[in-house]
Amino acid sequence: MLVSAAVCPHPPILVPEAAGEAAPELDGLRAACDDAVGRLTGSAADALIVVGGAPETRSYGPDAYATLRPYGLPWTVPGEPCADAEPLPLSLGIGRWLLERAGAGAPDRYEAVAFDAPQEECAALGRRLAGSAARVALLVMGDGTACRSEKAPGYLDERAAPYDEAVARALECADASALAALDPELSRELQVAGRAAWQVLAAAATAGTAGGTTAETTGEGGFDAVLLADEAPYGVGYLVAAWSRTRHGR
């Protein structure tokens, strides 16, 4: 059963050394991520799993390593990976960086979900993760739209801000139904990197609840939620949130 979740973005510039002189511009975002991860690691879960978007859906074991060498930084964790260890995709690597920053070390495992994974595939993965241990904690890595300004990677698209606002409301209210309903095609057009991972979270949150609905509608098995950051400093939506299962839902 899912007992807690942290939602964080995964741009390489979240790492101060990657941002260089611009690092202070994201101090608030890093602080929000630290807060969310701190709440997650303090949830006494039996299994901590990092979930993030990638080119393909697949699992990685705890011996997989995170590296920022492709982004010009000599950072690799663990420093001497096993000979047959695999590198993590960016989203999962930044998740590992956040856990290292919090002093939490390696998670129990990593789950990559394809950026273009169908909603049904995301839902199946979420249910499987929720059922993988008695108390599951998810670190969910995903960026919002990349079309919030003319200098954004995807240029300005007037649909981007409303999209991010809707995701922010869903994260703030632990509204799993709203996350599950995100349109994959619109998400693709707006270059959203987090849609599939958020839909994994949605399914994990509602796994085992009556009718697959959230606490706001059933009053059972719900989550306390807080939105810790909602920013778009470079035309890309960065959202940070923390969910924890309410006492009556345990």
C-alpha positions as CSV (number, residue, x, y, z in Angstrom):
1,M,0.0,0.0,0.0
2,L,1.2,3.5,-0.8
3,V,1.8,5.4,2.4
4,S,3.7,8.4,1.1
5,A,4.9,10.1,-2.0
6,A,7.1,13.0,-3.0
7,V,6.9,14.6,-6.4
8,C,9.9,16.5,-7.8
9,P,11.2,17.8,-11.1
10,H,14.4,16.4,-12.7
11,P,16.3,19.1,-14.7
12,P,20.1,18.7,-14.5
13,I,20.3,22.3,-13.3
14,L,18.7,21.3,-10.1
15,V,22.2,20.3,-9.2
16,P,24.0,23.5,-8.2
17,E,27.2,22.6,-10.0
18,A,25.3,22.1,-13.2
19,A,23.6,25.5,-12.9
20,G,26.8,27.3,-12.3
21,E,26.3,31.0,-11.6
22,A,22.6,30.6,-12.0
23,A,22.4,28.1,-9.2
24,P,20.9,30.7,-6.7
25,E,17.9,31.1,-9.0
26,L,16.8,27.6,-8.1
27,D,17.5,27.7,-4.3
28,G,13.8,27.8,-3.5
29,L,13.1,24.9,-5.7
30,R,15.9,22.8,-4.2
31,A,14.6,23.6,-0.7
32,A,11.1,22.5,-1.7
33,C,12.6,19.2,-3.0
34,D,14.6,18.7,0.2
35,D,11.4,19.2,2.2
36,A,9.4,16.7,0.1
37,V,12.2,14.1,0.2
38,G,12.6,14.6,3.9
39,R,8.9,13.9,4.5
40,L,9.2,10.8,2.3
41,T,12.2,9.3,4.0
42,G,10.7,9.9,7.4
43,S,7.5,7.9,6.5
44,A,8.9,4.5,7.9
45,A,8.1,2.7,4.6
46,D,9.1,-0.9,3.9
47,A,10.0,0.0,0.3
48,L,11.3,3.2,-1.2
49,I,11.0,3.3,-5.0
50,V,12.0,6.0,-7.4
51,V,9.7,6.4,-10.4
52,G,10.5,8.6,-13.4
53,G,10.1,9.0,-17.2
54,A,12.5,7.5,-19.6
55,P,12.5,6.3,-23.2
56,E,11.3,2.8,-22.2
57,T,9.4,1.2,-19.3
58,R,11.7,-1.1,-17.3
59,S,13.0,-1.7,-13.8
60,Y,16.5,-1.1,-12.4
61,G,17.9,-2.7,-9.3
62,P,19.5,-0.9,-6.4
63,D,23.0,-1.5,-7.8
64,A,22.2,0.8,-10.8
65,Y,24.3,3.9,-10.7
66,A,23.4,7.6,-11.2
67,T,25.8,9.8,-13.2
68,L,25.8,13.4,-14.4
69,R,28.9,12.9,-16.7
70,P,26.7,13.3,-19.8
71,Y,25.9,16.9,-18.5
72,G,29.6,17.8,-17.9
73,L,29.8,17.0,-14.2
74,P,32.1,14.4,-12.6
75,W,29.4,13.0,-10.3
76,T,28.6,9.3,-10.2
77,V,27.0,7.4,-7.3
78,P,28.1,5.0,-6.2
79,G,31.6,6.2,-7.1
80,E,32.7,2.8,-8.2
81,P,29.7,1.0,-9.8
82,C,29.7,-2.8,-10.1
83,A,31.1,-4.1,-13.4
84,D,27.7,-5.1,-14.7
85,A,25.8,-2.1,-13.2
86,E,23.6,0.0,-15.5
87,P,23.4,3.8,-15.7
88,L,20.1,5.3,-14.7
89,P,18.1,7.6,-17.0
90,L,18.1,11.3,-16.1
91,S,14.9,11.3,-14.1
92,L,16.0,8.4,-11.9
93,G,19.5,9.8,-11.6
94,I,18.3,13.1,-10.2
95,G,16.0,11.2,-7.9
96,R,19.1,9.4,-6.5
97,W,20.9,12.8,-6.2
98,L,18.1,14.1,-4.1
99,L,18.2,11.0,-1.9
100,E,22.0,11.3,-1.5
101,R,21.5,15.0,-0.7
102,A,19.1,14.0,2.1
103,G,21.5,11.4,3.4
104,A,19.1,8.6,2.5
105,G,21.3,6.5,0.2
106,A,20.0,4.1,-2.4
107,P,16.3,3.3,-2.8
108,D,15.1,-0.3,-2.9
109,R,14.6,-0.1,-6.6
110,Y,14.0,2.2,-9.5
111,E,11.1,2.1,-12.0
112,A,11.3,3.9,-15.4
113,V,8.1,4.5,-17.3
114,A,8.1,5.4,-20.9
115,F,7.3,9.0,-21.6
116,D,4.7,7.9,-24.1
117,A,3.3,5.0,-22.1
118,P,-0.5,4.6,-22.4
119,Q,-2.5,5.5,-19.4
120,E,-3.4,1.8,-18.9
121,E,0.3,0.8,-18.7
122,C,0.9,3.6,-16.2
123,A,-2.0,2.4,-14.1
124,A,-0.9,-1.2,-14.1
125,L,2.6,-0.2,-13.0
126,G,1.2,2.0,-10.2
127,R,-1.0,-0.8,-8.9
128,R,1.9,-3.2,-9.0
129,L,4.2,-0.9,-7.1
130,A,1.5,-0.2,-4.5
131,G,1.1,-3.9,-3.9
132,S,4.9,-4.6,-3.7
133,A,5.2,-4.1,0.1
134,A,3.0,-3.4,3.1
135,R,4.1,0.3,3.2
136,V,5.4,1.8,0.0
137,A,7.0,5.2,-0.5
138,L,7.4,6.7,-4.0
139,L,9.7,9.4,-5.1
140,V,8.0,10.5,-8.4
141,M,10.2,12.5,-10.8
142,G,8.6,14.6,-13.5
143,D,8.7,18.0,-15.2
144,G,5.7,19.9,-16.3
145,T,5.3,21.6,-19.7
146,A,8.2,23.0,-21.6
147,C,6.2,25.7,-23.4
148,R,5.7,28.4,-20.8
149,S,7.6,31.2,-22.5
150,E,9.1,32.2,-25.8
151,K,12.5,31.1,-24.6
152,A,11.3,27.7,-23.4
153,P,12.5,24.5,-25.1
154,G,9.1,24.2,-26.8
155,Y,8.5,27.9,-27.3
156,L,5.3,29.6,-26.0
157,D,2.1,27.6,-26.1
158,E,-0.9,29.2,-24.4
159,R,-2.2,25.8,-23.3
160,A,0.9,25.2,-21.2
161,A,0.1,27.4,-18.2
162,P,-3.5,26.0,-17.7
163,Y,-2.1,22.5,-18.0
164,D,0.5,23.1,-15.3
165,E,-2.1,24.8,-13.1
166,A,-4.4,21.8,-13.4
167,V,-1.5,19.4,-12.3
168,A,-0.6,21.8,-9.5
169,R,-4.2,21.7,-8.2
170,A,-4.3,17.9,-8.4
171,L,-1.0,17.5,-6.5
172,E,-2.1,20.0,-3.9
173,C,-5.4,18.1,-3.3
174,A,-4.1,14.6,-3.8
175,D,-6.6,14.3,-6.7
176,A,-5.5,11.1,-8.3
177,S,-8.5,11.1,-10.7
178,A,-7.3,14.4,-12.2
179,L,-3.8,13.0,-12.7
180,A,-5.1,9.8,-14.2
181,A,-7.2,11.8,-16.7
182,L,-4.2,13.8,-18.2
183,D,-4.3,13.5,-22.0
184,P,-1.1,11.8,-23.3
185,E,-1.4,13.6,-26.7
186,L,-1.7,17.0,-25.2
187,S,1.1,16.2,-22.8
188,R,3.3,15.2,-25.8
189,E,2.5,18.4,-27.6
190,L,3.4,20.5,-24.6
191,Q,6.6,18.4,-24.0
192,V,5.5,17.3,-20.5
193,A,8.1,14.9,-19.1
194,G,6.1,14.0,-16.0
195,R,2.8,12.8,-17.3
196,A,3.4,9.1,-17.2
197,A,5.1,9.1,-13.8
198,W,2.3,11.2,-12.3
199,Q,-0.2,8.6,-13.7
200,V,1.8,5.8,-12.0
201,L,1.4,7.8,-8.8
202,A,-2.3,8.2,-9.4
203,A,-2.9,4.5,-9.7
204,A,-0.7,3.6,-6.8
205,A,-2.6,6.1,-4.6
206,T,-6.0,4.5,-5.4
207,A,-5.0,0.9,-5.5
208,G,-7.2,-1.0,-3.2
209,T,-9.6,1.8,-2.5
210,A,-13.4,1.5,-3.1
211,G,-14.1,2.3,-6.7
212,G,-10.6,3.5,-7.3
213,T,-11.5,7.0,-6.0
214,T,-9.5,9.4,-3.8
215,A,-10.1,10.4,-0.2
216,E,-11.8,13.6,-1.3
217,T,-14.7,11.5,-2.6
218,T,-14.7,8.4,-0.4
219,G,-13.4,9.6,2.9
220,E,-11.3,6.5,3.2
221,G,-7.7,5.7,2.4
222,G,-6.9,9.3,1.4
223,F,-3.9,11.5,1.7
224,D,-2.8,14.7,3.3
225,A,-1.1,16.7,0.5
226,V,0.9,19.9,0.3
227,L,2.1,21.7,-2.8
228,L,5.6,22.9,-2.0
229,A,6.6,24.6,-5.3
230,D,5.0,25.7,-8.5
231,E,7.6,27.5,-10.7
232,A,8.6,28.0,-14.3
233,P,11.8,29.9,-14.2
234,Y,13.0,28.9,-17.7
235,G,9.7,28.3,-19.4
236,V,9.5,24.8,-18.0
237,G,7.0,23.9,-15.3
238,Y,8.6,22.6,-12.0
239,L,6.2,21.2,-9.4
240,V,7.0,19.8,-6.0
241,A,4.5,18.1,-3.7
242,A,4.3,15.7,-0.8
243,W,1.5,13.2,0.0
244,S,1.1,11.2,3.1
245,R,-1.7,8.7,3.8
246,T,-4.1,9.9,6.5
247,R,-4.2,8.0,9.7
248,H,-7.6,6.5,9.1
249,G,-6.3,5.2,5.7
250,R,-3.6,3.1,7.2
